[in-house]
Amino acid sequence: MRILISLLSGLLFGLGLAVSDMIDPARVLGFLQVAGGAWDPTLAFVMGGALVPMAVAWLLTRRLSSPVCGERFPEPPSGRIDGQLLVGSALFGAGWGLVGFCPGPAFAALAQGGQPVLIFVAAMVGGFWIGGRVLARILALRTDAG
């Protein structure tokens, strides 16, 4: 059941990205051009619109003793700012600013096809793999040293 709900959630998310045209990198890059050029506020409206159902979900979560699908609710983030968070945020922001894609819209844009999207997704997946290996090696070195 959990897999089905995850699949339906992902499909709904991708559909929302497609309908709002957030799978068009030019739209995202237009939003990021605040200082010069023709600023496109569409992304701000999409993000603002996403806050409403998320706020409702958080309110409902407070009233539930356990999740509908799952054993327990995830722990809240620690709030700790560390090197891993800073590097990950910088890489995410640089990729988003340079190309106009982040992971969700990139995967949703695969439905449209096109070589640039395929190249970006392949590079992104490769980066995930490399990043995972580097992180595993760093963690292993810390474990060996400590």
N, CA, C and O atoms as a GROMACS GRO file, in nm:
protein
  584
    1MET      N    1   0.082  -0.120   0.000
    1MET     CA    2   0.000   0.000   0.000
    1MET      C    3   0.086   0.126   0.000
    1MET      O    4   0.056   0.225  -0.068
    2ARG      N    5   0.197   0.120   0.079
    2ARG     CA    6   0.285   0.236   0.088
    2ARG      C    7   0.347   0.269  -0.048
    2ARG      O    8   0.361   0.387  -0.083
    3ILE      N    9   0.384   0.168  -0.124
    3ILE     CA   10   0.442   0.190  -0.257
    3ILE      C   11   0.340   0.254  -0.350
    3ILE      O   12   0.374   0.345  -0.427
    4LEU      N   13   0.216   0.208  -0.343
    4LEU     CA   14   0.111   0.265  -0.428
    4LEU      C   15   0.087   0.412  -0.393
    4LEU      O   16   0.074   0.494  -0.484
    5ILE      N   17   0.082   0.445  -0.266
    5ILE     CA   18   0.063   0.584  -0.225
    5ILE      C   19   0.183   0.669  -0.268
    5ILE      O   20   0.166   0.783  -0.312
    6SER      N   21   0.302   0.615  -0.256
    6SER     CA   22   0.422   0.688  -0.301
    6SER      C   23   0.417   0.712  -0.451
    6SER      O   24   0.449   0.822  -0.497
    7LEU      N   25   0.378   0.611  -0.526
    7LEU     CA   26   0.368   0.625  -0.672
    7LEU      C   27   0.263   0.731  -0.708
    7LEU      O   28   0.290   0.817  -0.792
    8LEU      N   29   0.147   0.724  -0.647
    8LEU     CA   30   0.041   0.822  -0.676
    8LEU      C   31   0.083   0.963  -0.636
    8LEU      O   32   0.052   1.060  -0.706
    9SER      N   33   0.153   0.975  -0.524
    9SER     CA   34   0.202   1.106  -0.480
    9SER      C   35   0.302   1.163  -0.579
    9SER      O   36   0.297   1.281  -0.613
   10GLY      N   37   0.393   1.078  -0.626
   10GLY     CA   38   0.491   1.122  -0.725
   10GLY      C   39   0.427   1.162  -0.855
   10GLY      O   40   0.465   1.262  -0.916
   11LEU      N   41   0.328   1.086  -0.899
   11LEU     CA   42   0.257   1.120  -1.022
   11LEU      C   43   0.182   1.252  -1.007
   11LEU      O   44   0.182   1.334  -1.098
   12LEU      N   45   0.118   1.272  -0.894
   12LEU     CA   46   0.047   1.398  -0.868
   12LEU      C   47   0.143   1.515  -0.865
   12LEU      O   48   0.114   1.622  -0.920
   13PHE      N   49   0.259   1.496  -0.802
   13PHE     CA   50   0.362   1.600  -0.797
   13PHE      C   51   0.410   1.634  -0.938
   13PHE      O   52   0.419   1.751  -0.976
   14GLY      N   53   0.441   1.530  -1.016
   14GLY     CA   54   0.486   1.553  -1.154
   14GLY      C   55   0.380   1.621  -1.239
   14GLY      O   56   0.412   1.708  -1.320
   15LEU      N   57   0.255   1.582  -1.221
   15LEU     CA   58   0.145   1.646  -1.295
   15LEU      C   59   0.135   1.794  -1.258
   15LEU      O   60   0.116   1.879  -1.344
   16GLY      N   61   0.147   1.823  -1.129
   16GLY     CA   62   0.144   1.962  -1.084
   16GLY      C   63   0.257   2.043  -1.143
   16GLY      O   64   0.239   2.159  -1.180
   17LEU      N   65   0.375   1.984  -1.150
   17LEU     CA   66   0.489   2.054  -1.212
   17LEU      C   67   0.465   2.079  -1.360
   17LEU      O   68   0.497   2.186  -1.411
   18ALA      N   69   0.408   1.981  -1.427
   18ALA     CA   70   0.381   1.996  -1.571
   18ALA      C   71   0.273   2.101  -1.595
   18ALA      O   72   0.289   2.186  -1.683
   19VAL      N   73   0.164   2.096  -1.520
   19VAL     CA   74   0.054   2.190  -1.538
   19VAL      C   75   0.100   2.333  -1.509
   19VAL      O   76   0.060   2.427  -1.578
   20SER      N   77   0.184   2.350  -1.407
   20SER     CA   78   0.233   2.484  -1.372
   20SER      C   79   0.350   2.528  -1.460
   20SER      O   80   0.401   2.639  -1.443
   21ASP      N   81   0.393   2.443  -1.552
   21ASP     CA   82   0.503   2.470  -1.644
   21ASP      C   83   0.638   2.485  -1.574
   21ASP      O   84   0.728   2.551  -1.626
   22MET      N   85   0.651   2.423  -1.457
   22MET     CA   86   0.778   2.427  -1.386
   22MET      C   87   0.878   2.328  -1.442
   22MET      O   88   0.991   2.319  -1.393
   23ILE      N   89   0.839   2.252  -1.545
   23ILE     CA   90   0.935   2.163  -1.611
   23ILE      C   91   1.006   2.235  -1.725
   23ILE      O   92   1.086   2.176  -1.798
   24ASP      N   93   0.975   2.364  -1.741
   24ASP     CA   94   1.042   2.447  -1.841
   24ASP      C   95   1.153   2.524  -1.771
   24ASP      O   96   1.126   2.615  -1.693
   25PRO      N   97   1.279   2.490  -1.799
   25PRO     CA   98   1.389   2.559  -1.731
   25PRO      C   99   1.388   2.710  -1.752
   25PRO      O  100   1.433   2.785  -1.665
   26ALA      N  101   1.338   2.755  -1.867
   26ALA     CA  102   1.335   2.899  -1.894
   26ALA      C  103   1.244   2.971  -1.793
   26ALA      O  104   1.270   3.084  -1.755
   27ARG      N  105   1.136   2.904  -1.751
   27ARG     CA  106   1.044   2.962  -1.653
   27ARG      C  107   1.115   2.979  -1.518
   27ARG      O  108   1.103   3.083  -1.453
   28VAL      N  109   1.190   2.877  -1.478
   28VAL     CA  110   1.261   2.882  -1.350
   28VAL      C  111   1.373   2.986  -1.356
   28VAL      O  112   1.389   3.066  -1.264
   29LEU      N  113   1.449   2.985  -1.464
   29LEU     CA  114   1.557   3.082  -1.478
   29LEU      C  115   1.502   3.224  -1.483
   29LEU      O  116   1.567   3.317  -1.434
   30GLY      N  117   1.383   3.242  -1.541
   30GLY     CA  118   1.318   3.374  -1.541
   30GLY      C  119   1.287   3.421  -1.400
   30GLY      O  120   1.294   3.540  -1.372
   31PHE      N  121   1.251   3.328  -1.312
   31PHE     CA  122   1.224   3.363  -1.173
   31PHE      C  123   1.352   3.405  -1.102
   31PHE      O  124   1.352   3.495  -1.018
   32LEU      N  125   1.462   3.339  -1.135
   32LEU     CA  126   1.589   3.367  -1.068
   32LEU      C  127   1.655   3.496  -1.116
   32LEU      O  128   1.752   3.541  -1.055
   33GLN      N  129   1.604   3.556  -1.223
   33GLN     CA  130   1.660   3.681  -1.276
   33GLN      C  131   1.592   3.801  -1.213
   33GLN      O  132   1.525   3.879  -1.282
   34VAL      N  133   1.608   3.815  -1.084
   34VAL     CA  134   1.542   3.923  -1.012
   34VAL      C  135   1.607   4.058  -1.044
   34VAL      O  136   1.537   4.158  -1.062
   35ALA      N  137   1.739   4.060  -1.052
   35ALA     CA  138   1.812   4.186  -1.068
   35ALA      C  139   1.800   4.245  -1.207
   35ALA      O  140   1.796   4.367  -1.223
   36GLY      N  141   1.794   4.161  -1.308
   36GLY     CA  142   1.790   4.214  -1.444
   36GLY      C  143   1.706   4.126  -1.534
   36GLY      O  144   1.677   4.011  -1.501
   37GLY      N  145   1.667   4.179  -1.644
   37GLY     CA  146   1.587   4.101  -1.736
   37GLY      C  147   1.440   4.103  -1.700
   37GLY      O  148   1.396   4.183  -1.617
   38ALA      N  149   1.367   4.015  -1.762
   38ALA     CA  150   1.222   4.008  -1.738
   38ALA      C  151   1.195   3.904  -1.630
   38ALA      O  152   1.197   3.784  -1.656
   39TRP      N  153   1.170   3.952  -1.509
   39TRP     CA  154   1.145   3.862  -1.396
   39TRP      C  155   1.011   3.793  -1.413
   39TRP      O  156   0.911   3.858  -1.447
   40ASP      N  157   1.008   3.661  -1.390
   40ASP     CA  158   0.886   3.581  -1.403
   40ASP      C  159   0.847   3.531  -1.264
   40ASP      O  160   0.916   3.445  -1.209
   41PRO      N  161   0.738   3.582  -1.205
   41PRO     CA  162   0.702   3.545  -1.068
   41PRO      C  163   0.625   3.413  -1.056
   41PRO      O  164   0.582   3.378  -0.946
   42THR      N  165   0.608   3.339  -1.165
   42THR     CA  166   0.526   3.218  -1.164
   42THR      C  167   0.569   3.120  -1.056
   42THR      O  168   0.485   3.063  -0.987
   43LEU      N  169   0.700   3.099  -1.042
   43LEU     CA  170   0.750   3.002  -0.943
   43LEU      C  171   0.709   3.042  -0.802
   43LEU      O  172   0.680   2.955  -0.719
   44ALA      N  173   0.706   3.170  -0.773
   44ALA     CA  174   0.664   3.215  -0.640
   44ALA      C  175   0.518   3.175  -0.614
   44ALA      O  176   0.485   3.135  -0.502
   45PHE      N  177   0.433   3.186  -0.714
   45PHE     CA  178   0.292   3.147  -0.698
   45PHE      C  179   0.279   2.995  -0.682
   45PHE      O  180   0.195   2.948  -0.605
   46VAL      N  181   0.361   2.920  -0.753
   46VAL     CA  182   0.358   2.774  -0.740
   46VAL      C  183   0.402   2.733  -0.600
   46VAL      O  184   0.338   2.650  -0.537
   47MET      N  185   0.511   2.793  -0.552
   47MET     CA  186   0.558   2.761  -0.416
   47MET      C  187   0.455   2.804  -0.312
   47MET      O  188   0.429   2.732  -0.216
   48GLY      N  189   0.396   2.921  -0.331
   48GLY     CA  190   0.293   2.968  -0.238
   48GLY      C  191   0.172   2.876  -0.239
   48GLY      O  192   0.114   2.848  -0.134
   49GLY      N  193   0.133   2.829  -0.357
   49GLY     CA  194   0.021   2.737  -0.367
   49GLY      C  195   0.049   2.603  -0.302
   49GLY      O  196  -0.043   2.536  -0.255
   50ALA      N  197   0.174   2.562  -0.299
   50ALA     CA  198   0.212   2.436  -0.236
   50ALA      C  199   0.207   2.446  -0.083
   50ALA      O  200   0.195   2.344  -0.015
   51LEU      N  201   0.215   2.566  -0.030
   51LEU     CA  202   0.212   2.583   0.114
   51LEU      C  203   0.075   2.549   0.173
   51LEU      O  204   0.066   2.501   0.286
   52VAL      N  205  -0.031   2.574   0.099
   52VAL     CA  206  -0.166   2.551   0.152
   52VAL      C  207  -0.191   2.403   0.182
   52VAL      O  208  -0.225   2.371   0.295
   53PRO      N  209  -0.175   2.311   0.085
   53PRO     CA  210  -0.198   2.170   0.120
   53PRO      C  211  -0.097   2.117   0.222
   53PRO      O  212  -0.130   2.029   0.301
   54MET      N  213   0.025   2.170   0.221
   54MET     CA  214   0.124   2.124   0.319
   54MET      C  215   0.086   2.169   0.459
   54MET      O  216   0.103   2.093   0.554
   55ALA      N  217   0.034   2.291   0.474
   55ALA     CA  218  -0.010   2.339   0.605
   55ALA      C  219  -0.126   2.253   0.656
   55ALA      O  220  -0.132   2.221   0.774
   56VAL      N  221  -0.218   2.217   0.567
   56VAL     CA  222  -0.330   2.130   0.605
   56VAL      C  223  -0.276   1.994   0.649
   56VAL      O  224  -0.321   1.938   0.749
   57ALA      N  225  -0.180   1.941   0.574
   57ALA     CA  226  -0.122   1.811   0.610
   57ALA      C  227  -0.056   1.816   0.747
   57ALA      O  228  -0.071   1.722   0.825
   58TRP      N  229   0.017   1.922   0.778
   58TRP     CA  230   0.082   1.933   0.909
   58TRP      C  231  -0.022   1.943   1.020
   58TRP      O  232  -0.003   1.886   1.128
   59LEU      N  233  -0.131   2.015   0.994
   59LEU     CA  234  -0.237   2.025   1.096
   59LEU      C  235  -0.300   1.888   1.121
   59LEU      O  236  -0.326   1.852   1.235
   60LEU      N  237  -0.324   1.812   1.014
   60LEU     CA  238  -0.382   1.679   1.029
   60LEU      C  239  -0.286   1.585   1.100
   60LEU      O  240  -0.328   1.502   1.181
   61THR      N  241  -0.158   1.598   1.071
   61THR     CA  242  -0.056   1.513   1.132
   61THR      C  243  -0.054   1.530   1.284
   61THR      O  244  -0.033   1.433   1.356
   62ARG      N  245  -0.075   1.650   1.330
   62ARG     CA  246  -0.074   1.676   1.475
   62ARG      C  247  -0.186   1.600   1.546
   62ARG      O  248  -0.174   1.567   1.664
   63ARG      N  249  -0.293   1.572   1.474
   63ARG     CA  250  -0.409   1.506   1.535
   63ARG      C  251  -0.403   1.354   1.526
   63ARG      O  252  -0.484   1.285   1.588
   64LEU      N  253  -0.310   1.302   1.448
   64LEU     CA  254  -0.299   1.156   1.432
   64LEU      C  255  -0.198   1.099   1.530
   64LEU      O  256  -0.096   1.161   1.560
   65SER      N  257  -0.227   0.981   1.581
   65SER     CA  258  -0.132   0.916   1.671
   65SER      C  259  -0.027   0.838   1.593
   65SER      O  260   0.084   0.816   1.642
   66SER      N  261  -0.060   0.797   1.469
   66SER     CA  262   0.036   0.728   1.382
   66SER      C  263   0.000   0.758   1.237
   66SER      O  264  -0.114   0.796   1.208
   67PRO      N  265   0.094   0.741   1.146
   67PRO     CA  266   0.066   0.768   1.004
   67PRO      C  267  -0.035   0.669   0.948
   67PRO      O  268  -0.051   0.558   1.001
   68VAL      N  269  -0.103   0.709   0.842
   68VAL     CA  270  -0.199   0.621   0.776
   68VAL      C  271  -0.125   0.503   0.714
   68VAL      O  272  -0.171   0.389   0.722
   69CYS      N  273  -0.012   0.529   0.653
   69CYS     CA  274   0.070   0.424   0.591
   69CYS      C  275   0.211   0.434   0.648
   69CYS      O  276   0.291   0.516   0.602
   70GLY      N  277   0.240   0.355   0.745
   70GLY     CA  278   0.372   0.358   0.805
   70GLY      C  279   0.362   0.329   0.954
   70GLY      O  280   0.254   0.333   1.012
   71GLU      N  281   0.476   0.300   1.012
   71GLU     CA  282   0.478   0.265   1.154
   71GLU      C  283   0.483   0.387   1.244
   71GLU      O  284   0.417   0.392   1.348
   72ARG      N  285   0.563   0.487   1.204
   72ARG     CA  286   0.575   0.606   1.286
   72ARG      C  287   0.610   0.726   1.198
   72ARG      O  288   0.656   0.710   1.085
   73PHE      N  289   0.588   0.843   1.251
   73PHE     CA  290   0.623   0.965   1.180
   73PHE      C  291   0.774   0.983   1.184
   73PHE      O  292   0.839   0.944   1.281
   74PRO      N  293   0.832   1.042   1.079
   74PRO     CA  294   0.977   1.067   1.083
   74PRO      C  295   1.012   1.170   1.189
   74PRO      O  296   0.930   1.255   1.225
   75GLU      N  297   1.133   1.161   1.238
   75GLU     CA  298   1.182   1.257   1.335
   75GLU      C  299   1.197   1.393   1.268
   75GLU      O  300   1.232   1.399   1.150
   76PRO      N  301   1.172   1.502   1.339
   76PRO     CA  302   1.194   1.634   1.280
   76PRO      C  303   1.343   1.656   1.254
   76PRO      O  304   1.427   1.598   1.323
   77PRO      N  305   1.376   1.738   1.157
   77PRO     CA  306   1.517   1.766   1.129
   77PRO      C  307   1.586   1.823   1.253
   77PRO      O  308   1.522   1.887   1.337
   78SER      N  309   1.714   1.800   1.263
   78SER     CA  310   1.789   1.843   1.382
   78SER      C  311   1.805   1.994   1.388
   78SER      O  312   1.819   2.050   1.497
   79GLY      N  313   1.802   2.060   1.275
   79GLY     CA  314   1.824   2.204   1.273
   79GLY      C  315   1.972   2.239   1.275
   79GLY      O  316   2.009   2.357   1.270
   80ARG      N  317   2.057   2.136   1.281
   80ARG     CA  318   2.202   2.157   1.284
   80ARG      C  319   2.253   2.190   1.144
   80ARG      O  320   2.219   2.122   1.048
   81ILE      N  321   2.332   2.293   1.134
   81ILE     CA  322   2.393   2.330   1.007
   81ILE      C  323   2.535   2.277   1.008
   81ILE      O  324   2.618   2.320   1.088
   82ASP      N  325   2.562   2.182   0.916
   82ASP     CA  326   2.696   2.123   0.910
   82ASP      C  327   2.749   2.133   0.767
   82ASP      O  328   2.681   2.185   0.678
   83GLY      N  329   2.868   2.084   0.747
   83GLY     CA  330   2.933   2.090   0.616
   83GLY      C  331   2.855   2.017   0.508
   83GLY      O  332   2.845   2.065   0.395
   84GLN      N  333   2.799   1.903   0.543
   84GLN     CA  334   2.722   1.824   0.446
   84GLN      C  335   2.601   1.903   0.397
   84GLN      O  336   2.571   1.903   0.277
   85LEU      N  337   2.531   1.970   0.488
   85LEU     CA  338   2.416   2.052   0.450
   85LEU      C  339   2.458   2.169   0.362
   85LEU      O  340   2.393   2.199   0.262
   86LEU      N  341   2.567   2.236   0.399
   86LEU     CA  342   2.613   2.351   0.323
   86LEU      C  343   2.658   2.313   0.182
   86LEU      O  344   2.625   2.380   0.085
   87VAL      N  345   2.735   2.204   0.172
   87VAL     CA  346   2.782   2.160   0.040
   87VAL      C  347   2.664   2.115  -0.046
   87VAL      O  348   2.656   2.151  -0.163
   88GLY      N  349   2.574   2.037   0.012
   88GLY     CA  350   2.457   1.992  -0.063
   88GLY      C  351   2.370   2.107  -0.110
   88GLY      O  352   2.323   2.107  -0.224
   89SER      N  353   2.350   2.205  -0.024
   89SER     CA  354   2.270   2.322  -0.061
   89SER      C  355   2.336   2.403  -0.172
   89SER      O  356   2.270   2.450  -0.264
   90ALA      N  357   2.467   2.418  -0.161
   90ALA     CA  358   2.540   2.493  -0.264
   90ALA      C  359   2.533   2.423  -0.400
   90ALA      O  360   2.514   2.487  -0.503
   91LEU      N  361   2.550   2.290  -0.398
   91LEU     CA  362   2.542   2.215  -0.524
   91LEU      C  363   2.402   2.221  -0.583
   91LEU      O  364   2.385   2.238  -0.704
   92PHE      N  365   2.301   2.206  -0.498
   92PHE     CA  366   2.162   2.215  -0.544
   92PHE      C  367   2.136   2.352  -0.606
   92PHE      O  368   2.084   2.361  -0.718
   93GLY      N  369   2.172   2.457  -0.535
   93GLY     CA  370   2.148   2.593  -0.583
   93GLY      C  371   2.225   2.624  -0.710
   93GLY      O  372   2.172   2.689  -0.801
   94ALA      N  373   2.349   2.579  -0.718
   94ALA     CA  374   2.429   2.603  -0.839
   94ALA      C  375   2.368   2.532  -0.960
   94ALA      O  376   2.357   2.590  -1.068
   95GLY      N  377   2.329   2.407  -0.941
   95GLY     CA  378   2.266   2.334  -1.051
   95GLY      C  379   2.136   2.396  -1.094
   95GLY      O  380   2.108   2.406  -1.213
   96TRP      N  381   2.056   2.438  -0.998
   96TRP     CA  382   1.927   2.499  -1.027
   96TRP      C  383   1.946   2.632  -1.101
   96TRP      O  384   1.876   2.661  -1.198
   97GLY      N  385   2.042   2.712  -1.053
   97GLY     CA  386   2.066   2.842  -1.114
   97GLY      C  387   2.130   2.835  -1.252
   97GLY      O  388   2.102   2.918  -1.338
   98LEU      N  389   2.215   2.735  -1.273
   98LEU     CA  390   2.282   2.722  -1.402
   98LEU      C  391   2.192   2.662  -1.510
   98LEU      O  392   2.196   2.703  -1.626
   99VAL      N  393   2.110   2.566  -1.471
   99VAL     CA  394   2.035   2.488  -1.570
   99VAL      C  395   1.884   2.515  -1.564
   99VAL      O  396   1.816   2.503  -1.666
  100GLY      N  397   1.832   2.551  -1.448
  100GLY     CA  398   1.689   2.573  -1.434
  100GLY      C  399   1.611   2.449  -1.398
  100GLY      O  400   1.488   2.448  -1.404
  101PHE      N  401   1.681   2.343  -1.360
  101PHE     CA  402   1.616   2.219  -1.318
  101PHE      C  403   1.660   2.183  -1.178
  101PHE      O  404   1.773   2.208  -1.139
  102CYS      N  405   1.569   2.125  -1.102
  102CYS     CA  406   1.604   2.054  -0.981
  102CYS      C  407   1.548   1.913  -0.999
  102CYS      O  408   1.478   1.890  -1.098
  103PRO      N  409   1.576   1.820  -0.910
  103PRO     CA  410   1.542   1.680  -0.938
  103PRO      C  411   1.397   1.653  -0.976
  103PRO      O  412   1.372   1.583  -1.074
  104GLY      N  413   1.301   1.706  -0.901
  104GLY     CA  414   1.160   1.677  -0.931
  104GLY      C  415   1.119   1.719  -1.072
  104GLY      O  416   1.072   1.636  -1.149
  105PRO      N  417   1.136   1.846  -1.107
  105PRO     CA  418   1.101   1.889  -1.241
  105PRO      C  419   1.182   1.819  -1.352
  105PRO      O  420   1.131   1.797  -1.462
  106ALA      N  421   1.306   1.784  -1.322
  106ALA     CA  422   1.387   1.715  -1.423
  106ALA      C  423   1.327   1.579  -1.456
  106ALA      O  424   1.315   1.542  -1.572
  107PHE      N  425   1.289   1.503  -1.352
  107PHE     CA  426   1.228   1.373  -1.377
  107PHE      C  427   1.092   1.389  -1.445
  107PHE      O  428   1.057   1.310  -1.532
  108ALA      N  429   1.015   1.491  -1.405
  108ALA     CA  430   0.886   1.514  -1.469
  108ALA      C  431   0.904   1.552  -1.616
  108ALA      O  432   0.823   1.514  -1.700
  109ALA      N  433   1.010   1.627  -1.647
  109ALA     CA  434   1.036   1.670  -1.785
  109ALA      C  435   1.078   1.554  -1.874
  109ALA      O  436   1.075   1.566  -1.996
  110LEU      N  437   1.118   1.441  -1.815
  110LEU     CA  438   1.153   1.324  -1.895
  110LEU      C  439   1.034   1.279  -1.980
  110LEU      O  440   1.053   1.220  -2.087
  111ALA      N  441   0.912   1.306  -1.933
  111ALA     CA  442   0.793   1.268  -2.009
  111ALA      C  443   0.787   1.341  -2.143
  111ALA      O  444   0.733   1.289  -2.240
  112GLN      N  445   0.843   1.462  -2.148
  112GLN     CA  446   0.848   1.537  -2.273
  112GLN      C  447   0.964   1.492  -2.361
  112GLN      O  448   0.962   1.511  -2.482
  113GLY      N  449   1.063   1.433  -2.298
  113GLY     CA  450   1.179   1.386  -2.373
  113GLY      C  451   1.272   1.501  -2.408
  113GLY      O  452   1.265   1.609  -2.350
  114GLY      N  453   1.358   1.476  -2.502
  114GLY     CA  454   1.454   1.576  -2.545
  114GLY      C  455   1.592   1.548  -2.490
  114GLY      O  456   1.607   1.509  -2.374
  115GLN      N  457   1.690   1.567  -2.573
  115GLN     CA  458   1.827   1.538  -2.536
  115GLN      C  459   1.878   1.618  -2.416
  115GLN      O  460   1.945   1.560  -2.330
  116PRO      N  461   1.850   1.750  -2.406
  116PRO     CA  462   1.902   1.823  -2.290
  116PRO      C  463   1.851   1.768  -2.157
  116PRO      O  464   1.925   1.763  -2.059
  117VAL      N  465   1.725   1.727  -2.152
  117VAL     CA  466   1.669   1.672  -2.028
  117VAL      C  467   1.735   1.539  -1.996
  117VAL      O  468   1.770   1.513  -1.881
  118LEU      N  469   1.753   1.454  -2.097
  118LEU     CA  470   1.817   1.325  -2.075
  118LEU      C  471   1.960   1.342  -2.025
  118LEU      O  472   2.003   1.271  -1.934
  119ILE      N  473   2.032   1.436  -2.084
  119ILE     CA  474   2.171   1.461  -2.041
  119ILE      C  475   2.173   1.511  -1.897
  119ILE      O  476   2.255   1.466  -1.816
  120PHE      N  477   2.083   1.604  -1.864
  120PHE     CA  478   2.080   1.656  -1.728
  120PHE      C  479   2.048   1.546  -1.628
  120PHE      O  480   2.116   1.534  -1.526
  121VAL      N  481   1.945   1.466  -1.655
  121VAL     CA  482   1.907   1.360  -1.560
  121VAL      C  483   2.019   1.258  -1.546
  121VAL      O  484   2.046   1.213  -1.435
  122ALA      N  485   2.084   1.222  -1.657
  122ALA     CA  486   2.196   1.128  -1.648
  122ALA      C  487   2.309   1.186  -1.563
  122ALA      O  488   2.367   1.116  -1.480
  123ALA      N  489   2.340   1.314  -1.584
  123ALA     CA  490   2.446   1.378  -1.505
  123ALA      C  491   2.405   1.388  -1.358
  123ALA      O  492   2.488   1.370  -1.269
  124MET      N  493   2.278   1.416  -1.333
  124MET     CA  494   2.229   1.428  -1.196
  124MET      C  495   2.237   1.293  -1.124
  124MET      O  496   2.283   1.286  -1.011
  125VAL      N  497   2.192   1.188  -1.191
  125VAL     CA  498   2.197   1.054  -1.130
  125VAL      C  499   2.343   1.014  -1.106
  125VAL      O  500   2.376   0.955  -1.003
  126GLY      N  501   2.430   1.046  -1.203
  126GLY     CA  502   2.572   1.019  -1.184
  126GLY      C  503   2.629   1.097  -1.066
  126GLY      O  504   2.710   1.044  -0.989
  127GLY      N  505   2.586   1.221  -1.050
  127GLY     CA  506   2.629   1.301  -0.935
  127GLY      C  507   2.580   1.244  -0.804
  127GLY      O  508   2.652   1.244  -0.704
  128PHE      N  509   2.455   1.194  -0.804
  128PHE     CA  510   2.403   1.129  -0.683
  128PHE      C  511   2.490   1.009  -0.646
  128PHE      O  512   2.524   0.989  -0.530
  129TRP      N  513   2.525   0.930  -0.747
  129TRP     CA  514   2.603   0.809  -0.724
  129TRP      C  515   2.742   0.845  -0.670
  129TRP      O  516   2.788   0.789  -0.571
  130ILE      N  517   2.808   0.940  -0.738
  130ILE     CA  518   2.941   0.982  -0.695
  130ILE      C  519   2.935   1.042  -0.555
  130ILE      O  520   3.018   1.011  -0.470
  131GLY      N  521   2.837   1.127  -0.531
  131GLY     CA  522   2.821   1.189  -0.400
  131GLY      C  523   2.800   1.085  -0.291
  131GLY      O  524   2.856   1.096  -0.182
  132GLY      N  525   2.720   0.984  -0.320
  132GLY     CA  526   2.697   0.877  -0.223
  132GLY      C  527   2.825   0.800  -0.192
  132GLY      O  528   2.850   0.765  -0.077
  133ARG      N  529   2.904   0.775  -0.294
  133ARG     CA  530   3.031   0.703  -0.273
  133ARG      C  531   3.129   0.788  -0.193
  133ARG      O  532   3.197   0.737  -0.104
  134VAL      N  533   3.137   0.918  -0.225
  134VAL     CA  534   3.228   1.007  -0.152
  134VAL      C  535   3.184   1.016  -0.006
  134VAL      O  536   3.268   1.009   0.084
  135LEU      N  537   3.054   1.032   0.017
  135LEU     CA  538   3.004   1.041   0.155
  135LEU      C  539   3.030   0.911   0.231
  135LEU      O  540   3.070   0.915   0.348
  136ALA      N  541   3.010   0.797   0.167
  136ALA     CA  542   3.036   0.668   0.232
  136ALA      C  543   3.184   0.657   0.269
  136ALA      O  544   3.217   0.607   0.377
  137ARG      N  545   3.271   0.702   0.181
  137ARG     CA  546   3.415   0.696   0.209
  137ARG      C  547   3.452   0.788   0.326
  137ARG      O  548   3.531   0.750   0.412
  138ILE      N  549   3.394   0.909   0.328
  138ILE     CA  550   3.421   1.002   0.438
  138ILE      C  551   3.374   0.943   0.570
  138ILE      O  552   3.446   0.949   0.670
  139LEU      N  553   3.254   0.887   0.570
  139LEU     CA  554   3.201   0.826   0.693
  139LEU      C  555   3.286   0.707   0.737
  139LEU      O  556   3.307   0.687   0.857
  140ALA      N  557   3.334   0.628   0.641
  140ALA     CA  558   3.420   0.514   0.674
  140ALA      C  559   3.552   0.562   0.734
  140ALA      O  560   3.603   0.501   0.829
  141LEU      N  561   3.609   0.670   0.680
  141LEU     CA  562   3.733   0.724   0.735
  141LEU      C  563   3.712   0.776   0.877
  141LEU      O  564   3.799   0.759   0.963
  142ARG      N  565   3.598   0.839   0.901
  142ARG     CA  566   3.569   0.889   1.036
  142ARG      C  567   3.555   0.773   1.134
  142ARG      O  568   3.602   0.781   1.247
  143THR      N  569   3.492   0.665   1.090
  143THR     CA  570   3.473   0.549   1.176
  143THR      C  571   3.606   0.483   1.207
  143THR      O  572   3.631   0.442   1.320
  144ASP      N  573   3.693   0.472   1.105
  144ASP     CA  574   3.825   0.412   1.125
  144ASP      C  575   3.913   0.497   1.218
  144ASP      O  576   3.988   0.444   1.299
  145ALA      N  577   3.902   0.630   1.204
  145ALA     CA  578   3.986   0.720   1.282
  145ALA      C  579   3.936   0.732   1.426
  145ALA      O  580   4.015   0.760   1.517
  146GLY      N  581   3.808   0.712   1.447
  146GLY     CA  582   3.753   0.738   1.581
  146GLY      C  583   3.729   0.616   1.654
  146GLY      O  584   3.683   0.620   1.768
   0.00000   0.00000   0.00000
